[in-house]
Amino acid sequence: MEFTDIFWIFLVGASVLPAIRQKLREIARLRKLRELEKRRNSRAIALIHRQETMAFLGIPLFRYIDIDDSEQILRAIRMTDSDVPIDLILHTPGGLVLAAEQIAYALCAHEADVTVFVPHYAMSGGTLIALAADQVMMDENAVLGPVDPQLKDMPAASILSAASKKDVNELDDQTLILADVGEKAIKQVKQTVIRIVAHRADREQAEEMAETLATGTWTHDYPITVTEARALGVPVSIDVPEEVYELMDLYPQTAQRRPSVEYIPTPYRDNERSPASGRD
């Protein structure tokens, strides 16, 4: 066999191997979802966004909730009988409000129980979706986030606050337009939160939650902990099934260079000795 033959075999193998590895990972994900469904007698749906890298070019792509996500989840919900519970594994920085609202309303309309699992974080639009659940199961260190609308990468509440501190004659037309749109956006998101939450909470509690989450009480990236979520009235527990964590392991973050976090991947229990603690 000549060198050129070996080179072409290597080149073909190097191009095909990532596709094979990805397909095997997809099969493993479906198998893990099926394990969760059998355990809980439910329909399991995963909405998991990771930073991904384009093959060959190595360009990082950041994933967010978009219309394609809402179409896929709505299709899965339509394929689920009304008496079958839905389990949604949610890991996302947020995304398009329209898409998040569509998913949330569809979950609210489902007659059987809806459970949302948050193993790490569900921010912004992810929180909007979580609010539609009958129960939110979070890791004890997982977080949610505010749902206050953003305009041109600026909080709508901050635009209104800044505009209110000046005389209207000192403001340019663009600022006035942004303030008007911001006021409408906040009102719309508040109404959305109230409609979503009202199916499992009284009107007063829903309005309080909407006021806190949608009006700029915190910065948009503020991490709402399990304790704070419970105080807001979100039905949170920390009983996340092991299958959810195992599923997350099948969505590895793209390694750009050397790993920034390293550890020995074995569980250390209170009643077990770690490898470093053994004695002769």
C-alpha positions in Angstrom: 0.0 0.0 0.0 1.4 3.3 -1.1 1.7 6.4 1.1 -1.0 8.2 -0.9 -3.4 5.3 -0.2 -2.7 5.6 3.5 -3.2 9.3 3.4 -6.6 9.1 1.7 -7.7 6.4 4.1 -6.7 8.6 7.0 -8.5 11.6 5.5 -11.7 9.7 4.9 -11.6 8.2 8.4 -10.9 11.6 9.9 -13.9 13.1 8.1 -16.3 10.2 8.8 -15.4 9.5 12.4 -16.9 12.7 13.9 -20.2 11.9 12.1 -20.3 8.4 13.5 -19.4 9.6 17.0 -22.3 12.2 16.8 -24.7 9.6 15.6 -23.8 7.2 18.4 -24.2 10.1 20.9 -27.7 10.9 19.5 -28.7 7.2 19.9 -27.4 7.3 23.5 -29.5 10.5 24.2 -32.6 8.8 22.9 -31.9 5.8 25.0 -31.5 7.9 28.1 -34.7 9.8 27.4 -36.5 6.5 27.0 -35.2 5.3 30.4 -36.6 8.5 32.0 -39.9 7.9 30.3 -40.2 4.4 31.5 -39.3 5.4 35.0 -41.8 8.2 35.2 -44.4 7.0 32.7 -44.2 10.2 30.8 -43.2 11.8 27.5 -39.6 13.2 27.9 -38.5 16.2 25.9 -35.0 17.8 26.0 -34.4 21.5 25.3 -30.7 21.8 25.8 -28.6 24.5 24.4 -24.8 24.3 24.4 -22.1 26.3 22.7 -21.3 24.4 19.6 -18.5 24.7 17.1 -18.8 24.4 13.3 -16.9 21.4 12.0 -13.9 22.3 9.9 -14.0 26.1 10.6 -14.1 25.8 14.3 -16.3 28.9 14.7 -18.3 28.9 18.0 -22.1 29.0 17.7 -24.2 30.0 20.6 -27.6 28.3 20.8 -30.8 30.0 22.0 -34.5 29.3 22.0 -35.8 29.9 18.5 -38.9 29.2 16.4 -37.5 25.8 15.3 -37.4 24.8 19.0 -41.0 25.9 19.5 -42.1 24.0 16.4 -40.4 20.8 17.5 -41.7 20.9 21.1 -45.2 21.8 20.0 -45.1 18.8 17.6 -44.0 16.6 20.5 -46.8 17.8 22.7 -49.4 17.2 19.9 -48.1 13.6 19.7 -48.7 13.1 23.4 -52.1 12.0 24.7 -53.7 14.5 27.0 -53.5 12.0 30.0 -49.7 11.4 29.5 -47.4 13.5 31.7 -44.7 15.6 30.1 -41.2 15.9 31.4 -39.1 18.7 29.9 -35.4 18.8 30.5 -34.4 22.5 30.2 -30.9 24.0 29.9 -30.8 27.3 28.1 -29.7 30.9 28.4 -33.0 32.1 27.0 -33.8 33.3 23.5 -36.7 34.5 21.4 -39.7 35.6 23.6 -42.2 34.5 21.0 -40.9 31.0 20.9 -40.7 30.7 24.7 -44.3 32.0 25.0 -45.5 29.4 22.5 -43.9 26.6 24.4 -45.2 27.9 27.7 -48.8 28.2 26.5 -48.7 24.7 25.0 -47.5 23.2 28.3 -50.2 25.1 30.2 -52.8 23.7 27.9 -51.6 20.1 28.4 -54.1 18.4 30.7 -51.7 15.9 32.4 -48.9 17.0 34.8 -46.0 18.9 33.4 -42.6 18.7 35.1 -39.6 20.8 34.1 -36.1 19.7 35.1 -33.4 22.3 35.5 -30.0 20.6 36.1 -27.9 23.8 35.7 -29.8 26.9 34.6 -32.8 28.1 32.6 -32.6 31.9 32.2 -34.9 34.4 30.6 -37.1 32.6 28.2 -36.2 29.3 29.9 -37.7 30.7 33.1 -40.8 31.7 31.2 -41.2 28.0 30.1 -40.4 26.7 33.6 -43.2 28.8 35.0 -45.7 26.8 33.0 -44.9 23.6 34.8 -46.9 22.0 37.6 -43.6 21.2 39.2 -40.0 22.5 38.7 -37.3 20.1 39.7 -34.0 21.9 40.1 -30.6 20.9 41.2 -29.9 22.5 44.5 -27.3 24.8 42.9 -29.3 25.4 39.7 -30.8 28.9 38.9 -33.5 30.6 37.0 -33.5 34.2 35.8 -35.6 37.3 35.4 -37.8 37.6 32.3 -37.6 41.4 31.9 -37.6 42.3 28.2 -34.5 43.6 26.4 -34.4 46.2 23.6 -31.2 46.5 21.6 -29.3 44.7 24.3 -30.6 47.2 26.9 -33.1 46.4 29.6 -36.5 48.0 28.8 -36.9 49.0 32.5 -33.6 50.9 32.4 -34.6 52.7 29.3 -37.8 53.9 30.9 -35.9 54.8 34.1 -33.4 56.9 32.2 -36.1 58.6 30.0 -38.1 59.5 33.1 -35.1 61.4 34.6 -35.0 64.0 31.8 -37.4 66.5 30.4 -39.1 65.1 27.4 -37.8 68.0 25.3 -34.3 66.9 26.0 -34.8 63.4 24.6 -34.2 62.5 20.9 -36.9 60.7 18.9 -35.1 57.4 19.1 -35.0 57.4 22.9 -38.7 58.3 23.0 -39.5 55.5 20.7 -37.4 53.0 22.7 -39.2 54.2 25.9 -42.6 53.7 24.3 -41.7 50.2 23.0 -40.1 49.3 26.3 -43.2 50.2 28.2 -45.3 48.1 25.9 -42.8 45.2 26.2 -42.9 45.2 30.0 -46.7 45.2 30.0 -46.9 42.4 27.5 -44.4 40.2 29.4 -46.2 40.9 32.7 -49.5 39.8 31.1 -47.8 36.7 29.7 -46.4 35.7 33.1 -49.8 36.2 34.7 -51.6 34.1 32.1 -49.0 31.3 32.5 -48.9 31.2 36.3 -52.6 31.8 36.8 -53.5 28.2 35.9 -51.9 27.0 39.1 -51.8 30.1 41.4 -54.3 32.8 42.4 -54.4 36.1 40.6 -52.7 38.1 43.3 -49.7 35.7 43.5 -49.4 35.7 39.7 -49.4 39.5 39.6 -46.7 39.7 42.3 -44.5 37.2 40.5 -44.9 39.1 37.2 -44.0 42.4 38.8 -40.8 40.9 40.3 -39.7 39.0 37.3 -40.6 41.4 34.4 -40.0 44.9 35.6 -36.3 45.1 36.2 -36.1 44.2 39.9 -32.8 42.5 39.1 -30.3 42.7 36.3 -31.2 40.3 33.4 -28.5 37.8 34.3 -29.4 37.7 38.0 -29.3 34.1 39.2 -32.6 33.2 41.0 -31.8 30.4 43.4 -34.0 27.5 44.6 -34.8 29.4 47.8 -35.7 32.6 46.0 -37.8 30.8 43.4 -39.8 29.2 46.2 -40.3 32.6 47.8 -41.7 33.8 44.5 -44.2 31.0 44.5 -42.5 28.7 41.9 -43.3 25.0 42.9 -39.7 23.9 43.2 -38.2 20.7 44.5 -34.6 19.4 44.2 -35.4 15.7 43.4 -33.8 15.7 40.0 -33.5 12.1 38.7 -30.1 10.7 37.9 -31.1 10.1 34.3 -31.3 13.9 33.8 -27.7 14.4 34.8 -26.6 11.4 32.7 -28.4 13.0 29.7 -26.6 16.2 30.2 -23.3 14.3 30.0 -24.3 13.4 26.5 -24.3 17.0 25.5 -20.7 17.9 26.0 -19.5 21.4 25.7 -17.2 21.9 22.8 -13.5 21.9 23.9 -11.8 24.8 22.4 -8.3 24.2 23.8 -7.2 22.5 27.0 -10.0 21.8 29.5 -10.5 24.5 32.0 -12.0 22.1 34.6 -10.5 18.8 35.6 -11.3 16.3 38.3 -11.4 12.5 38.9 -14.8 11.5 37.5 -15.8 9.1 40.3 -18.4 9.9 43.1 -17.0 10.5 46.6 -19.4 9.5 49.3 -19.3 10.3 53.0 -18.9 6.6 53.8 -16.3 6.0 51.2 -12.6 6.8 51.1 -11.4 9.0 48.3 -8.3 7.7 46.4 -6.2 10.2 48.3 -7.4 9.3 51.8 -6.6 5.6 51.9 -4.1 4.3 54.5 -1.9 1.3 54.5 
